[in-house]
């Protein structure tokens, strides 16, 4: 595939602000995906191509990185901001940085 035909990606670095630390990665991942999907709808969620980079989830810092289509960055950021509960705890999801290069995104984690 030619590079000009490939989907352009952006990497969203986010952090979870909560009183207690979030421990279970799978539940958090599923709740984040369902929160974004409820805001975007199924069609736009598929077009946005949201992927959680599993090896870049840091339990101690409560930060993670999402890969998103460049055209849907603002909508996914809004979907993250609207998530208010994870694992039954009140949380705030804060988007720290958006980058086009994964190595630059890792610097913010």
C-alpha positions as CSV (number, residue, x, y, z in Angstrom):
1,X,0.0,0.0,0.0
2,X,1.3,3.5,-0.8
3,X,1.9,5.7,2.2
4,X,-0.5,8.3,0.8
5,X,-3.3,5.7,1.0
6,X,-2.7,4.6,4.6
7,X,-4.8,5.8,7.4
8,X,-3.2,8.7,9.3
9,X,-2.9,7.9,13.0
10,X,-2.6,10.1,16.1
11,X,-1.6,9.0,19.5
12,X,-3.6,10.3,22.5
13,X,-1.9,10.2,25.9
14,X,-4.4,10.3,28.7
15,X,-4.3,10.0,32.5
16,X,-7.0,8.8,34.9
17,X,-7.5,11.0,37.9
18,X,-9.2,9.2,40.8
19,X,-9.0,8.9,44.6
20,X,-8.1,5.2,44.3
21,X,-5.9,3.6,41.7
22,X,-7.5,1.6,38.9
23,X,-6.2,-1.9,39.0
24,X,-7.9,-4.1,36.4
25,X,-6.7,-3.2,32.9
26,X,-9.3,-5.2,30.9
27,X,-12.3,-3.6,32.7
28,X,-10.9,-0.1,32.2
29,X,-10.2,-0.8,28.5
30,X,-13.7,-2.1,27.9
31,X,-15.4,0.8,29.8
32,X,-13.3,3.4,27.9
33,X,-14.2,1.8,24.6
34,X,-17.9,1.6,25.5
35,X,-17.9,5.3,26.7
36,X,-16.3,6.5,23.4
37,X,-18.7,4.3,21.4
38,X,-21.7,5.7,23.2
39,X,-20.6,9.2,22.3
40,X,-19.6,8.5,18.7
41,X,-22.0,5.8,17.7
42,X,-21.1,2.6,16.0
43,X,-20.4,4.0,12.6
44,X,-18.0,6.8,13.6
45,X,-16.4,4.5,16.2
46,X,-15.5,2.1,13.5
47,X,-14.1,5.0,11.3
48,X,-12.2,6.4,14.2
49,X,-10.2,3.1,14.6
50,X,-9.7,3.5,18.3
51,X,-7.0,1.1,19.6
52,X,-5.6,0.8,23.1
53,X,-1.9,0.2,23.1
54,X,-1.7,-2.5,25.7
55,X,2.0,-2.5,26.3
56,X,1.8,1.3,27.0
57,X,-0.5,1.2,30.0
58,X,1.3,2.3,33.2
59,X,-0.5,1.3,36.4
60,X,1.7,3.4,38.7
61,X,1.1,6.6,36.7
62,X,-2.5,5.7,35.7
63,X,-1.7,6.8,32.1
64,X,-2.2,5.1,28.7
65,X,-2.0,5.7,25.0
66,X,-4.8,5.4,22.4
67,X,-4.3,5.2,18.7
68,X,-6.9,7.1,16.7
69,X,-7.6,8.2,13.1
70,X,-6.4,11.8,12.6
71,X,-9.8,13.0,11.5
72,X,-11.5,11.8,14.7
73,X,-9.1,13.1,17.3
74,X,-11.4,15.8,18.7
75,X,-14.4,13.6,18.8
76,X,-12.5,10.8,20.7
77,X,-11.1,13.4,23.1
78,X,-14.7,14.6,23.8
79,X,-15.8,11.0,24.3
80,X,-12.9,10.5,26.9
81,X,-13.8,13.6,28.7
82,X,-17.5,12.5,29.1
83,X,-16.5,9.3,30.9
84,X,-17.2,9.9,34.6
85,X,-17.0,6.4,36.2
86,X,-14.6,3.5,35.8
87,X,-15.0,0.3,38.0
88,X,-17.8,2.2,39.9
89,X,-15.4,4.9,41.0
90,X,-15.7,8.6,40.1
91,X,-12.9,9.5,37.7
92,X,-11.7,12.3,35.4
93,X,-10.0,11.3,32.2
94,X,-7.5,14.0,31.2
95,X,-6.0,14.1,27.7
96,X,-2.4,15.2,28.2
97,X,-1.0,15.3,24.6
98,X,-1.8,14.3,21.0
99,X,1.1,13.3,18.8
100,X,1.7,11.9,15.4
101,X,4.8,9.9,16.4
102,X,4.6,7.2,19.1
103,X,8.1,8.0,20.5
104,X,7.0,11.6,21.2
105,X,3.8,10.3,22.9
106,X,5.8,8.0,25.1
107,X,7.7,11.0,26.5
108,X,4.5,12.3,28.1
109,X,3.8,9.0,30.0
